[in-house]
Amino acid sequence: MSVNVSFINMKGGVGKTSLAMQSAIYAAWNAKRVLAIDLDPQSNLSQALLGPSEYVKLLKASKPTVVQLLEDYQPAAFTTGGPQPVAIQDVIIKNVWSRNFCLHLLPCRLELSHVLRNPAGKERKLAKALAKIADSYDLVIIDCAPTESVLTDIAYFASRHVVVPVKPEFLAAIGLPLLARSLETFRRENEDHTIEMAGVVFNHGDYQPGPESNTSVREVRALAKVHGWPIFENEVPHSKAIPKSAREASAVEHTSYARTGIKRALAGFCAELFQKVGV
């Protein structure tokens, strides 16, 4: 059965997508069957894993995405007589990063934002779809939007664990109280569903942190202690190799001119994550 992990923070710009992508690649590289899910209307994970040209092809071909999965149908097109049913197998794109490894993608597009206009009844649809293919994957990684909305509930229902990337900078902790309330409300209203905090990971920090970074880290640690959230021992520093890895469609481990420090940091974080969630 798959282990499902959501990367989430109510504050944007903390590197959720890059960390989710690298975790998915690292797991696939280590012979795990991985499904990456893009649950953010900005679709950055889809673009990073597919590459710009392939993502544009996806859009132009009007292929189904997570949007159609949540709506339960594919709209009528020139080649069809009417709306068509959509199953999760119809949406998943296989071997998006390398044909040598099992890294599959459930892509997204901007129209996911339309789900927010009519959210009723959509909260459990992704979870139900994933339940049908749980035996096909070892790890499911969900990249979430930095908002409190039905998309958050969709991620919660589809997840067993939550990872919170935090960038150690001014206002680093601004989204954490909202996330804490969100999780508490979800647990209270859905006692039949177990979701655990895997931990907070400091991401995109400086190799040599200054006073502001240190202050931010202390504030985040204090909030995490209040809520009983663990902190990952391994931190992931800022590195130009991370966006470059997306452009080159490679793991940071094999990205040109990537330094040893970022390779070790990502490997350490991923190993710690997989140990925490039992992959």
GINORWO-V213080 format. One record per helix or strand. SS is the DSSP state (alpha for helix, beta for strand). FROM is the first residue (numbers start at 1). LEN is the number of residues. If there is no record, write none. Layout:
ss/from/len
SS/FROM/LEN
SS/FROM/LEN
//
This chain:
ss/from/len
beta/3/5
alpha/16/14
beta/34/6
alpha/44/7
alpha/52/9
alpha/66/6
beta/73/2
beta/84/2
alpha/88/4
beta/92/2
beta/103/4
alpha/110/8
alpha/125/7
alpha/134/3
beta/139/6
alpha/150/9
beta/161/6
alpha/176/14
beta/196/10
alpha/211/17
beta/231/1
beta/236/2
alpha/240/9
alpha/252/3
alpha/260/18
//
